[in-house]
Amino acid sequence: AERLLRLRALLNGRITSIRQPNSLIIGSWNIRHFDGGRLRLNESMHYIAEIIDHFDICAIQEVKDIASMDRLMRLLGPNWTYFINDSSGSGRGNYERMAFAYNRNRVFFRNLIGEMVFPKGALPGDEQIGRTPFFAAFQAGWFRFTLCSTHIVFEEKENRPLRQDEIRVIAAELTRRAKDTDEVHIMLGDMNIETLADPGGKALLENGFTVSPLPPSSLDGKKAYDQIAFTGPADVNNLLRADIIPWHEAVYPLTEAASYVAMSTDPAAATQPEGVYPKTEKAFSSWRTHEISDHLPVWIEIRTDFSNSYLQETVGLKPGK
């Protein structure tokens, strides 16, 4: 409870206390192996749910088990629901899925959902994207948009699609769809680029995407792995803010490693079954990435009420128009 209060204070300062009325908070988070091995502690799941509950909609990458999403929904409550795609299979797909979790009080689904596939020759070796991009259409207020969640390949091998190859074909297709539908398309997720100066970052910009000005999303604060970018009839003035959630400042901070080790190694001090916490301070840093993630969540705030602009345009119309 103490740590949740600390996390809530952080989230209040980053989001709640300064968000504007009639806005939308779109989040994206690669939650490490969610849950592909040892199940996370109930404690950790509460922290994850608390963070996601401060978004209106969140794209989640690296989902390994559908039951983990159901577990998350039970904590978020009945106003939250989710969609999840099929497993990407072995090899580069790593048996991963992607999910969209959203608050039905803030966002509604527009009945379009699917996975993106590409024609022969789009990628080297006639391959598909390692983890199939997952898209769905939503609306919040006046704002109609399509999200495309991605987890771009990290390990690159000779004669196989590279990071920039995957980003390029996805971005080009989304740009085409945005023009055809006259609707904002948002590409978001773990793109595994270090900076926008990388070939992968350039592939976004060269295909006409506006990239949100996000801080780095790696725990060390150095790499811009996770991005949120948009294309289509998007007015950049409607992008209000872009930020990360540095959860590691509030829960499982490195400064508290010794206290967690003490609870794991001293049965008299244990508040959970013995062994759930790491037994050494050295192991704590890696352990917490499996309990929460090795990525920080990224998010943007977008204005969704365009009624004043619409009325002003209507007033300015000439008779008969």
TADA-V652727 format. One record per residue. RES is the residue in one small letter. SS is DSSP state (2 for helix, 1 for strand, 0 for the rest). BURIAL is I if it has 9 or more other C-alpha atoms within 8 Angstrom, else O. D_CENTER is the distance of its C-alpha to the mean C-alpha in Angstrom with 1 decimal. Layout:
BEGIN
<<RES | SS | BURIAL | D_CENTER> <RES | SS | BURIAL | D_CENTER>>
END
This chain:
BEGIN
<<a | 0 | O | 25.5> <e | 2 | O | 26.2> <r | 2 | O | 22.9> <l | 2 | I | 21.1> <l | 2 | O | 23.2> <r | 2 | I | 22.2> <l | 2 | I | 18.5> <r | 2 | I | 19.2> <a | 2 | O | 21.2> <l | 2 | I | 18.5> <l | 2 | I | 16.1> <n | 2 | I | 19.1> <g | 2 | I | 19.8> <r | 2 | I | 16.4> <i | 0 | I | 15.7> <t | 2 | I | 18.3> <s | 2 | O | 21.5> <i | 2 | O | 20.8> <r | 0 | O | 18.7> <q | 0 | O | 20.9> <p | 0 | O | 22.4> <n | 0 | O | 21.2> <s | 1 | I | 17.8> <l | 1 | I | 14.4> <i | 1 | I | 11.3> <i | 1 | I | 8.1> <g | 1 | I | 4.9> <s | 1 | I | 1.2> <w | 1 | I | 3.2> <n | 1 | I | 6.0> <i | 1 | I | 8.6> <r | 1 | I | 11.8> <h | 1 | I | 14.1> <f | 1 | I | 13.1> <d | 0 | I | 16.2> <g | 0 | I | 18.2> <g | 0 | O | 21.0> <r | 0 | O | 22.3> <l | 0 | O | 20.8> <r | 0 | I | 19.1> <l | 0 | O | 21.4> <n | 2 | O | 21.5> <e | 2 | O | 21.1> <s | 2 | I | 17.8> <m | 2 | I | 16.5> <h | 2 | I | 17.7> <y | 2 | I | 15.7> <i | 2 | I | 12.4> <a | 2 | I | 13.5> <e | 2 | I | 14.7> <i | 2 | I | 11.5> <i | 2 | I | 9.6> <d | 0 | O | 13.0> <h | 0 | I | 12.8> <f | 0 | I | 10.2> <d | 0 | I | 11.8> <i | 1 | I | 9.1> <c | 1 | I | 5.6> <a | 1 | I | 4.3> <i | 1 | I | 5.0> <q | 1 | I | 6.8> <e | 1 | I | 10.2> <v | 1 | I | 11.6> <k | 0 | I | 15.3> <d | 0 | I | 17.1> <i | 2 | O | 17.0> <a | 2 | O | 19.0> <s | 2 | I | 16.2> <m | 2 | I | 14.3> <d | 2 | O | 17.7> <r | 2 | O | 18.2> <l | 2 | I | 15.1> <m | 2 | I | 16.3> <r | 2 | O | 19.7> <l | 2 | O | 18.5> <l | 2 | I | 16.6> <g | 0 | O | 19.7> <p | 0 | O | 21.1> <n | 0 | O | 19.4> <w | 1 | I | 16.1> <t | 1 | I | 15.7> <y | 1 | I | 13.5> <f | 1 | O | 13.9> <i | 1 | I | 13.6> <n | 0 | I | 15.0> <d | 0 | O | 17.7> <s | 0 | O | 17.8> <s | 0 | I | 17.8> <g | 0 | O | 21.0> <s | 0 | O | 22.5> <g | 2 | O | 22.7> <r | 2 | O | 19.8> <g | 2 | I | 17.8> <n | 0 | I | 18.2> <y | 0 | I | 18.3> <e | 0 | I | 14.5> <r | 1 | I | 13.0> <m | 1 | I | 9.7> <a | 1 | I | 9.4> <f | 1 | I | 8.9> <a | 1 | I | 9.9> <y | 1 | I | 11.8> <n | 1 | I | 14.7> <r | 0 | I | 17.8> <n | 0 | O | 19.6> <r | 0 | I | 17.3> <v | 0 | I | 16.1> <f | 1 | I | 18.0> <f | 1 | I | 17.5> <r | 1 | O | 19.9> <n | 1 | O | 20.9> <l | 1 | O | 19.4> <i | 1 | O | 17.2> <g | 1 | O | 17.6> <e | 1 | I | 16.9> <m | 0 | O | 17.8> <v | 0 | O | 20.9> <f | 0 | O | 23.2> <p | 0 | O | 26.9> <k | 0 | O | 29.1> <g | 0 | O | 29.2> <a | 0 | I | 25.9> <l | 0 | I | 24.8> <p | 2 | I | 27.3> <g | 2 | O | 29.2> <d | 2 | O | 28.2> <e | 0 | I | 25.1> <q | 0 | O | 21.9> <i | 0 | I | 18.3> <g | 0 | I | 17.9> <r | 0 | I | 14.9> <t | 0 | I | 15.5> <p | 0 | I | 13.0> <f | 1 | I | 12.2> <f | 1 | I | 12.9> <a | 1 | I | 14.0> <a | 1 | I | 15.8> <f | 1 | I | 15.6> <q | 1 | I | 17.7> <a | 1 | I | 17.8> <g | 0 | O | 21.2> <w | 0 | I | 22.5> <f | 1 | O | 19.2> <r | 1 | I | 18.7> <f | 1 | I | 15.7> <t | 1 | I | 14.2> <l | 1 | I | 10.6> <c | 1 | I | 10.4> <s | 1 | I | 7.7> <t | 1 | I | 9.0> <h | 1 | I | 9.8> <i | 0 | I | 12.9> <v | 0 | I | 15.9> <f | 0 | O | 16.6> <e | 0 | O | 20.3> <e | 0 | I | 22.4> <k | 0 | O | 25.8> <e | 0 | O | 28.8> <n | 0 | O | 29.3> <r | 0 | O | 25.8> <p | 0 | I | 23.0> <l | 0 | I | 21.6> <r | 2 | I | 18.2> <q | 2 | I | 19.5> <d | 2 | I | 21.0> <e | 2 | I | 17.9> <i | 2 | I | 16.1> <r | 2 | I | 19.4> <v | 2 | I | 20.1> <i | 2 | I | 16.7> <a | 2 | I | 17.0> <a | 2 | I | 20.7> <e | 2 | O | 20.3> <l | 2 | I | 17.7> <t | 2 | I | 20.1> <r | 2 | O | 23.0> <r | 2 | I | 21.5> <a | 2 | I | 20.7> <k | 2 | I | 24.3> <d | 2 | O | 25.7> <t | 2 | O | 24.1> <d | 0 | O | 24.1> <e | 0 | I | 20.6> <v | 1 | I | 17.5> <h | 1 | I | 15.0> <i | 1 | I | 11.5> <m | 1 | I | 10.2> <l | 1 | I | 6.6> <g | 1 | I | 5.1> <d | 1 | I | 7.5> <m | 0 | I | 10.6> <n | 0 | I | 12.8> <i | 0 | I | 14.8> <e | 0 | I | 16.5> <t | 0 | I | 17.4> <l | 0 | I | 17.7> <a | 0 | O | 21.3> <d | 0 | I | 20.4> <p | 2 | I | 21.4> <g | 2 | I | 17.8> <g | 2 | I | 17.1> <k | 2 | I | 20.5> <a | 2 | I | 19.7> <l | 2 | I | 17.1> <l | 2 | I | 19.6> <e | 2 | O | 22.5> <n | 0 | I | 21.2> <g | 0 | O | 21.1> <f | 0 | I | 17.5> <t | 1 | O | 17.0> <v | 1 | I | 14.4> <s | 0 | I | 13.1> <p | 0 | O | 15.0> <l | 0 | I | 12.4> <p | 0 | O | 13.9> <p | 0 | I | 13.4> <s | 0 | I | 10.6> <s | 1 | I | 13.0> <l | 0 | I | 15.0> <d | 0 | O | 18.1> <g | 0 | O | 16.8> <k | 0 | I | 18.1> <k | 0 | I | 15.5> <a | 0 | I | 12.9> <y | 0 | I | 11.0> <d | 1 | I | 7.6> <q | 1 | I | 8.3> <i | 1 | I | 8.3> <a | 1 | I | 11.8> <f | 1 | I | 14.0> <t | 1 | I | 17.4> <g | 0 | I | 20.2> <p | 0 | O | 22.2> <a | 0 | O | 19.9> <d | 0 | O | 21.8> <v | 2 | O | 20.2> <n | 2 | O | 22.1> <n | 2 | I | 19.8> <l | 1 | I | 16.8> <l | 1 | I | 17.7> <r | 1 | O | 15.4> <a | 1 | I | 12.5> <d | 1 | I | 11.8> <i | 1 | I | 10.3> <i | 1 | I | 11.1> <p | 0 | O | 13.8> <w | 2 | O | 14.2> <h | 2 | I | 16.8> <e | 2 | O | 19.1> <a | 0 | I | 19.5> <v | 0 | I | 19.3> <y | 0 | I | 20.6> <p | 0 | I | 21.7> <l | 2 | O | 23.9> <t | 2 | O | 26.8> <e | 2 | O | 27.0> <a | 2 | I | 27.1> <a | 2 | I | 30.8> <s | 2 | O | 30.7> <y | 2 | I | 28.3> <v | 2 | I | 30.6> <a | 2 | I | 33.6> <m | 2 | I | 32.2> <s | 2 | I | 31.7> <t | 2 | I | 35.1> <d | 0 | O | 37.3> <p | 0 | O | 37.9> <a | 0 | O | 39.5> <a | 0 | O | 36.5> <a | 0 | I | 33.9> <t | 0 | O | 32.0> <q | 0 | O | 30.2> <p | 0 | O | 31.8> <e | 0 | I | 33.0> <g | 0 | O | 30.8> <v | 0 | O | 27.3> <y | 0 | I | 26.8> <p | 0 | I | 27.4> <k | 0 | I | 31.1> <t | 0 | O | 30.9> <e | 2 | I | 29.3> <k | 2 | O | 28.5> <a | 2 | I | 26.5> <f | 2 | I | 24.5> <s | 2 | I | 22.0> <s | 2 | O | 21.0> <w | 2 | I | 21.3> <r | 2 | I | 18.7> <t | 2 | I | 16.0> <h | 2 | I | 16.9> <e | 2 | I | 17.0> <i | 0 | I | 13.7> <s | 0 | I | 11.9> <d | 0 | I | 12.9> <h | 1 | I | 9.7> <l | 0 | I | 9.1> <p | 1 | I | 6.1> <v | 1 | I | 6.1> <w | 1 | I | 7.3> <i | 1 | I | 10.3> <e | 1 | I | 13.3> <i | 1 | I | 15.3> <r | 1 | I | 18.9> <t | 0 | I | 19.6> <d | 0 | I | 23.4> <f | 0 | O | 25.5> <s | 2 | O | 28.7> <n | 2 | O | 30.7> <s | 2 | O | 30.2> <y | 2 | O | 31.2> <l | 2 | O | 34.3> <q | 2 | O | 35.2> <e | 2 | O | 35.2> <t | 2 | O | 37.2> <v | 2 | O | 39.8> <g | 0 | O | 40.2> <l | 0 | O | 41.0> <k | 0 | O | 44.6> <p | 0 | O | 46.8> <g | 0 | O | 46.4> <k | 0 | O | 42.9>>
END
